[in-house]
Amino acid sequence: MVMLTYFKFQMKARAHIFVTGRVQGVFFRDHTQKWASSLNLTGWVRNIRSGQVEVLVEGDKEKIEELISKLNEGPPLSQVENVDVNWEDYKGEFKDFQVTYSDLW
């Protein structure tokens, strides 16, 4: 009897994301951090002066795509108008996922 073992290949990826709409002052960063951490993703999220939320995330591409779906929905008080995703090469730069603060304020 021959036993075959299948391994699901998980492609590592990195995405730089900008979320537009009513996304500041509605706990968007907090929700993003919780979602990303629950998906075992690493990186950061922050508000930026333009009124957008910026996300830099690394991990399994499928998991990043799940996060992008959640970002498109947003937390209850938000109104997401657009999610712009720029795929980049994985760098393995982060250990966890954090809320960071822009120095532009």
N, C-alpha and C positions, 0 to 999 in steps of 0.2 A: 504494500500500500504506500503510495506516494502522498506525502502531506505538503500542501502548498501554503506558504505564508504570504499574505498580502500586506504590504505597507503602503499607507496612504502618503504620498509625497506632499509635503507641505512647503510651498514656495514662500520664502521670506521676502518681504517687500517693505517699502517705505513710502508714505504718502504725505504730502504737504497740502493741507486743506484750508480753504477760506469759506466760512459760512456767513451768508448775508441775510439780513432781515431784522426782526426784533429779537436779537440774540444776546444783548447785554442787559444786565439787571434782572434776568429771569432764571438764574441758576443754571445757565447753559454750561459753564465751565465745570461746575460740580457734577452735573449729570454726565458730561463727557468723561470726566475722570473715573466715575463709577462704572460706566459702560466699558471703557477701555480696559480698566483693571480686571473686570469680570471676564473679559475676553483674552486675558493674559497678553495684552499689548503694552508697549512701552513708548515713552515720548512725553509730550507736554501739550497743554492747551492754554491760551491766553486771549484776553481782550486786546484789540488794537484800536488806535486812534480813529480809524475810518468808521468805527462802529461795528466792524466785523469781529468774528471769533476766528482765531488762527489755531490750527492743530498740526502738530508734526508727530507722526505715529509710525512705529515699526512693529513688525511681527508677521504672523502667517497672513498671506494675502486674503484668504477666505475670511479670516477674523476681521481684517481691516475693512473688507467689503460689508461685513455685518455692522461694524461701527458706522460706516458711511450711511447705511440705511437708517440707523438710529439718529444720526445727525440730520438727515433729511426730514425726519419726523419732529425732532426737537423735544424738549421737555414741555409740560403742559402750558406754561405761560408764554412760550415763544411763538414766533411766526417766522418760519424759515422760508426765505424767498429763493435762495440759490446755494448750492454746495459745489464749489469749484475744487476739483481733485487733480493734483499733479503727482504722478507716480515717479518715484526716484529709486535708485539702487539702494538696497539694504546696506546699512553700515554697522548695525549692532552697537549703536552709540549710547543707549539708555539702559538703566537697570529696572526702572519702574515708570509709572505714568503719573505726572504731576501737574497741578495747576501752577502756572508761573505768572509773573506780573510784568507787564511791559514797562520799560523805563521811559516811555514817551509821554507819560502823564505829567 
